[in-house]
Amino acid sequence: MKPVEKTHKIPYVSPTTATLLTELGEECQHILKHLSQLEQAGLGEDQVETMLGELSAAILHVHEHTRDLDVLLDEDCTGHE
């Protein structure tokens, strides 16, 4: 079976940067989902602990994922002037 190739929705940056930005958007959606779940009333202690753990992991992933992303964006910006 052939792997599915992602299409890059952001034509203004390099394919690598576009992939990173798409993945960043997906992870931000995960964070928003976890935050929304935490706003629900009546959660049990185990549920809260699980959600906080998932939120913490997602935030760490975003932190690592965005390391030096500003440099890539600057390079893409400089390359399009």
GUDREN-235840 format. One record per atom (N, C-alpha, C): residue in three letters; residue number from 1; x, y, z; atom name. Coordinates in pm, whole numbers. Last residue first. Layout:
+-----+-----+--------+--------+--------+------+
! res !   n !      u !      v !      w ! atom !
+-----+-----+--------+--------+--------+------+
! ALA ! NUM !      X !      Y !      Z !   CA !
...
+-----+-----+--------+--------+--------+------+
end
This chain:
+-----+-----+--------+--------+--------+------+
! res !   n !      u !      v !      w ! atom !
+-----+-----+--------+--------+--------+------+
! GLU !  81 !   1099 !   3773 !    -80 !    N !
! GLU !  81 !   1107 !   3918 !   -100 !   CA !
! GLU !  81 !   1160 !   3949 !   -237 !    C !
! HIS !  80 !   1103 !   3511 !    -11 !    N !
! HIS !  80 !    994 !   3556 !    -97 !   CA !
! HIS !  80 !    996 !   3705 !   -122 !    C !
! GLY !  79 !   1307 !   3459 !    169 !    N !
! GLY !  79 !   1316 !   3396 !     35 !   CA !
! GLY !  79 !   1207 !   3444 !    -61 !    C !
! THR !  78 !   1217 !   3580 !    397 !    N !
! THR !  78 !   1332 !   3639 !    328 !   CA !
! THR !  78 !   1342 !   3585 !    185 !    C !
! CYS !  77 !   1017 !   3398 !    465 !    N !
! CYS !  77 !    983 !   3537 !    438 !   CA !
! CYS !  77 !   1093 !   3604 !    357 !    C !
! ASP !  76 !   1166 !   3168 !    517 !    N !
! ASP !  76 !   1066 !   3166 !    410 !   CA !
! ASP !  76 !   1029 !   3308 !    368 !    C !
! GLU !  75 !   1315 !   3264 !    734 !    N !
! GLU !  75 !   1384 !   3220 !    611 !   CA !
! GLU !  75 !   1287 !   3217 !    494 !    C !
! ASP !  74 !   1110 !   3309 !    919 !    N !
! ASP !  74 !   1193 !   3421 !    873 !   CA !
! ASP !  74 !   1265 !   3386 !    743 !    C !
! LEU !  73 !   1025 !   3045 !    952 !    N !
! LEU !  73 !    933 !   3144 !    896 !   CA !
! LEU !  73 !   1010 !   3265 !    845 !    C !
! LEU !  72 !   1254 !   2934 !   1069 !    N !
! LEU !  72 !   1205 !   2884 !    939 !   CA !
! LEU !  72 !   1113 !   2985 !    873 !    C !
! VAL !  71 !   1253 !   3083 !   1306 !    N !
! VAL !  71 !   1367 !   3094 !   1215 !   CA !
! VAL !  71 !   1325 !   3046 !   1075 !    C !
! ASP !  70 !   1019 !   2997 !   1429 !    N !
! ASP !  70 !   1031 !   3138 !   1390 !   CA !
! ASP !  70 !   1145 !   3160 !   1292 !    C !
! LEU !  69 !   1083 !   2740 !   1491 !    N !
! LEU !  69 !    987 !   2762 !   1383 !   CA !
! LEU !  69 !    993 !   2907 !   1336 !    C !
! ASP !  68 !   1245 !   2684 !   1707 !    N !
! ASP !  68 !   1309 !   2736 !   1586 !   CA !
! ASP !  68 !   1213 !   2752 !   1467 !    C !
! ARG !  67 !    995 !   2489 !   1835 !    N !
! ARG !  67 !   1135 !   2527 !   1855 !   CA !
! ARG !  67 !   1196 !   2564 !   1719 !    C !
! THR !  66 !    747 !   2389 !   1807 !    N !
! THR !  66 !    769 !   2527 !   1761 !   CA !
! THR !  66 !    912 !   2575 !   1781 !    C !
! HIS !  65 !    759 !   2138 !   1917 !    N !
! HIS !  65 !    726 !   2150 !   1776 !   CA !
! HIS !  65 !    758 !   2289 !   1722 !    C !
! GLU !  64 !    795 !   2185 !   2188 !    N !
! GLU !  64 !    902 !   2122 !   2110 !   CA !
! GLU !  64 !    882 !   2145 !   1961 !    C !
! HIS !  63 !    542 !   2303 !   2242 !    N !
! HIS !  63 !    667 !   2371 !   2278 !   CA !
! HIS !  63 !    783 !   2316 !   2194 !    C !
! VAL !  62 !    368 !   2104 !   2161 !    N !
! VAL !  62 !    368 !   2232 !   2091 !   CA !
! VAL !  62 !    499 !   2307 !   2118 !    C !
! HIS !  61 !    436 !   1909 !   2354 !    N !
! HIS !  61 !    455 !   1881 !   2212 !   CA !
! HIS !  61 !    458 !   2010 !   2131 !    C !
! LEU !  60 !    355 !   2041 !   2586 !    N !
! LEU !  60 !    496 !   2008 !   2568 !   CA !
! LEU !  60 !    526 !   1981 !   2421 !    C !
! ILE !  59 !     81 !   2044 !   2534 !    N !
! ILE !  59 !    153 !   2171 !   2546 !   CA !
! ILE !  59 !    303 !   2147 !   2528 !    C !
! ALA !  58 !     26 !   1770 !   2538 !    N !
! ALA !  58 !      1 !   1846 !   2416 !   CA !
! ALA !  58 !     77 !   1978 !   2418 !    C !
! ALA !  57 !     89 !   1708 !   2804 !    N !
! ALA !  57 !    163 !   1644 !   2695 !   CA !
! ALA !  57 !    147 !   1723 !   2565 !    C !
! SER !  56 !   -106 !   1863 !   2936 !    N !
! SER !  56 !     35 !   1887 !   2960 !   CA !
! SER !  56 !    121 !   1829 !   2847 !    C !
! LEU !  55 !   -338 !   1737 !   2843 !    N !
! LEU !  55 !   -314 !   1878 !   2812 !   CA !
! LEU !  55 !   -166 !   1911 !   2829 !    C !
! GLU !  54 !   -308 !   1486 !   2958 !    N !
! GLU !  54 !   -312 !   1498 !   2813 !   CA !
! GLU !  54 !   -285 !   1642 !   2770 !    C !
! GLY !  53 !   -316 !   1562 !   3230 !    N !
! GLY !  53 !   -198 !   1492 !   3175 !   CA !
! GLY !  53 !   -193 !   1503 !   3024 !    C !
! LEU !  52 !   -571 !   1668 !   3243 !    N !
! LEU !  52 !   -456 !   1755 !   3270 !   CA !
! LEU !  52 !   -327 !   1692 !   3217 !    C !
! MET !  51 !   -719 !   1435 !   3191 !    N !
! MET !  51 !   -725 !   1548 !   3098 !   CA !
! MET !  51 !   -608 !   1644 !   3118 !    C !
! THR !  50 !   -651 !   1279 !   3416 !    N !
! THR !  50 !   -624 !   1231 !   3281 !   CA !
! THR !  50 !   -620 !   1347 !   3182 !    C !
! GLU !  49 !   -748 !   1441 !   3625 !    N !
! GLU !  49 !   -606 !   1406 !   3619 !   CA !
! GLU !  49 !   -567 !   1359 !   3479 !    C !
! VAL !  48 !  -1021 !   1442 !   3561 !    N !
! VAL !  48 !   -946 !   1568 !   3562 !   CA !
! VAL !  48 !   -796 !   1538 !   3549 !    C !
! GLN !  47 !  -1082 !   1171 !   3595 !    N !
! GLN !  47 !  -1101 !   1235 !   3465 !   CA !
! GLN !  47 !  -1019 !   1363 !   3455 !    C !
! ASP !  46 !  -1029 !   1138 !   3868 !    N !
! ASP !  46 !   -951 !   1062 !   3769 !   CA !
! ASP !  46 !   -962 !   1124 !   3631 !    C !
! GLU !  45 !  -1227 !   1307 !   3977 !    N !
! GLU !  45 !  -1086 !   1335 !   3999 !   CA !
! GLU !  45 !   -997 !   1264 !   3897 !    C !
! GLY !  44 !  -1495 !   1373 !   3743 !    N !
! GLY !  44 !  -1433 !   1302 !   3854 !   CA !
! GLY !  44 !  -1285 !   1334 !   3862 !    C !
! LEU !  43 !  -1684 !   1663 !   3664 !    N !
! LEU !  43 !  -1580 !   1567 !   3629 !   CA !
! LEU !  43 !  -1525 !   1501 !   3754 !    C !
! GLY !  42 !  -1884 !   1858 !   3687 !    N !
! GLY !  42 !  -1907 !   1724 !   3738 !   CA !
! GLY !  42 !  -1803 !   1620 !   3700 !    C !
! ALA !  41 !  -1871 !   2056 !   3386 !    N !
! ALA !  41 !  -1901 !   2040 !   3529 !   CA !
! ALA !  41 !  -1914 !   1891 !   3564 !    C !
! GLN !  40 !  -1611 !   2127 !   3159 !    N !
! GLN !  40 !  -1734 !   2053 !   3191 !   CA !
! GLN !  40 !  -1749 !   2040 !   3342 !    C !
! GLU !  39 !  -1367 !   2230 !   3105 !    N !
! GLU !  39 !  -1471 !   2325 !   3144 !   CA !
! GLU !  39 !  -1602 !   2256 !   3182 !    C !
! LEU !  38 !  -1213 !   2027 !   3007 !    N !
! LEU !  38 !  -1191 !   2067 !   3147 !   CA !
! LEU !  38 !  -1297 !   2165 !   3196 !    C !
! GLN !  37 !  -1292 !   2025 !   2742 !    N !
! GLN !  37 !  -1331 !   1913 !   2828 !   CA !
! GLN !  37 !  -1317 !   1951 !   2976 !    C !
! SER !  36 !  -1162 !   2255 !   2653 !    N !
! SER !  36 !  -1308 !   2249 !   2652 !   CA !
! SER !  36 !  -1358 !   2138 !   2744 !    C !
! LEU !  35 !   -897 !   2173 !   2673 !    N !
! LEU !  35 !   -945 !   2286 !   2754 !   CA !
! LEU !  35 !  -1097 !   2285 !   2764 !    C !
! HIS !  34 !   -896 !   1969 !   2480 !    N !
! HIS !  34 !   -870 !   1937 !   2621 !   CA !
! HIS !  34 !   -919 !   2049 !   2713 !    C !
! LYS !  33 !   -946 !   2122 !   2249 !    N !
! LYS !  33 !  -1038 !   2014 !   2288 !   CA !
! LYS !  33 !  -1021 !   1981 !   2436 !    C !
! LEU !  32 !   -721 !   2286 !   2243 !    N !
! LEU !  32 !   -853 !   2346 !   2261 !   CA !
! LEU !  32 !   -957 !   2242 !   2303 !    C !
! ILE !  31 !   -529 !   2086 !   2194 !    N !
! ILE !  31 !   -524 !   2165 !   2318 !   CA !
! ILE !  31 !   -660 !   2227 !   2345 !    C !
! HIS !  30 !   -605 !   2002 !   1939 !    N !
! HIS !  30 !   -606 !   1907 !   2052 !   CA !
! HIS !  30 !   -609 !   1982 !   2185 !    C !
! GLN !  29 !   -555 !   2235 !   1797 !    N !
! GLN !  29 !   -693 !   2186 !   1807 !   CA !
! GLN !  29 !   -707 !   2086 !   1921 !    C !
! CYS !  28 !   -280 !   2238 !   1814 !    N !
! CYS !  28 !   -355 !   2345 !   1881 !   CA !
! CYS !  28 !   -502 !   2305 !   1895 !    C !
! GLU !  27 !   -224 !   2021 !   1651 !    N !
! GLU !  27 !   -196 !   2010 !   1794 !   CA !
! GLU !  27 !   -268 !   2119 !   1872 !    C !
! GLU !  26 !   -302 !   2126 !   1403 !    N !
! GLU !  26 !   -368 !   2006 !   1455 !   CA !
! GLU !  26 !   -346 !   1994 !   1606 !    C !
! GLY !  25 !   -120 !   2338 !   1379 !    N !
! GLY !  25 !   -263 !   2365 !   1384 !   CA !
! GLY !  25 !   -340 !   2248 !   1442 !    C !
! LEU !  24 !    116 !   2192 !   1360 !    N !
! LEU !  24 !     96 !   2283 !   1473 !   CA !
! LEU !  24 !    -52 !   2314 !   1489 !    C !
! GLU !  23 !     79 !   2066 !   1114 !    N !
! GLU !  23 !     86 !   1984 !   1236 !   CA !
! GLU !  23 !     65 !   2070 !   1361 !    C !
! THR !  22 !     90 !   2296 !    954 !    N !
! THR !  22 !    -30 !   2213 !    954 !   CA !
! THR !  22 !    -34 !   2127 !   1080 !    C !
! LEU !  21 !    351 !   2380 !   1005 !    N !
! LEU !  21 !    240 !   2466 !   1043 !   CA !
! LEU !  21 !    108 !   2389 !   1047 !    C !
! LEU !  20 !    498 !   2165 !    898 !    N !
! LEU !  20 !    511 !   2199 !   1040 !   CA !
! LEU !  20 !    394 !   2285 !   1087 !    C !
! THR !  19 !    419 !   2185 !    628 !    N !
! THR !  19 !    390 !   2064 !    705 !   CA !
! THR !  19 !    395 !   2093 !    855 !    C !
! ALA !  18 !    526 !   2437 !    567 !    N !
! ALA !  18 !    382 !   2414 !    555 !   CA !
! ALA !  18 !    340 !   2291 !    635 !    C !
! THR !  17 !    799 !   2388 !    597 !    N !
! THR !  17 !    733 !   2480 !    688 !   CA !
! THR !  17 !    582 !   2460 !    685 !    C !
! THR !  16 !    828 !   2208 !    380 !    N !
! THR !  16 !    864 !   2168 !    517 !   CA !
! THR !  16 !    793 !   2257 !    619 !    C !
! PRO !  15 !    752 !   2362 !    155 !    N !
! PRO !  15 !    675 !   2243 !    194 !   CA !
! PRO !  15 !    704 !   2196 !    336 !    C !
! SER !  14 !    773 !   2716 !    236 !    N !
! SER !  14 !    831 !   2591 !    186 !   CA !
! SER !  14 !    743 !   2472 !    229 !    C !
! VAL !  13 !    486 !   2930 !    184 !    N !
! VAL !  13 !    605 !   2887 !    256 !   CA !
! VAL !  13 !    655 !   2757 !    195 !    C !
! TYR !  12 !    252 !   2975 !     55 !    N !
! TYR !  12 !    345 !   3088 !     66 !   CA !
! TYR !  12 !    475 !   3053 !    135 !    C !
! PRO !  11 !     54 !   2781 !     53 !    N !
! PRO !  11 !    142 !   2791 !    -63 !   CA !
! PRO !  11 !    252 !   2896 !    -51 !    C !
! ILE !  10 !    -65 !   2565 !    258 !    N !
! ILE !  10 !     -7 !   2698 !    275 !   CA !
! ILE !  10 !     96 !   2719 !    164 !    C !
! LYS !   9 !   -143 !   2307 !    240 !    N !
! LYS !   9 !   -246 !   2408 !    224 !   CA !
! LYS !   9 !   -192 !   2550 !    229 !    C !
! HIS !   8 !     -7 !   2033 !     92 !    N !
! HIS !   8 !     28 !   2151 !    170 !   CA !
! HIS !   8 !    -71 !   2262 !    139 !    C !
! THR !   7 !   -116 !   1705 !    134 !    N !
! THR !   7 !   -111 !   1824 !     49 !   CA !
! THR !   7 !    -87 !   1943 !    139 !    C !
! LYS !   6 !     59 !   1413 !    219 !    N !
! LYS !   6 !    -16 !   1530 !    264 !   CA !
! LYS !   6 !     -5 !   1639 !    160 !    C !
! GLU !   5 !     20 !   1097 !     73 !    N !
! GLU !   5 !    101 !   1218 !     81 !   CA !
! GLU !   5 !     14 !   1335 !    123 !    C !
! VAL !   4 !     -3 !    778 !    202 !    N !
! VAL !   4 !    -77 !    895 !    158 !   CA !
! VAL !   4 !     10 !   1018 !    178 !    C !
! PRO !   3 !    193 !    505 !     80 !    N !
! PRO !   3 !    161 !    602 !    184 !   CA !
! PRO !   3 !     89 !    723 !    125 !    C !
! LYS !   2 !     53 !    221 !    -81 !    N !
! LYS !   2 !    130 !    344 !    -96 !   CA !
! LYS !   2 !     93 !    442 !     15 !    C !
! MET !   1 !     84 !   -116 !      0 !    N !
! MET !   1 !      0 !      0 !      0 !   CA !
! MET !   1 !     89 !    124 !      0 !    C !
+-----+-----+--------+--------+--------+------+
end
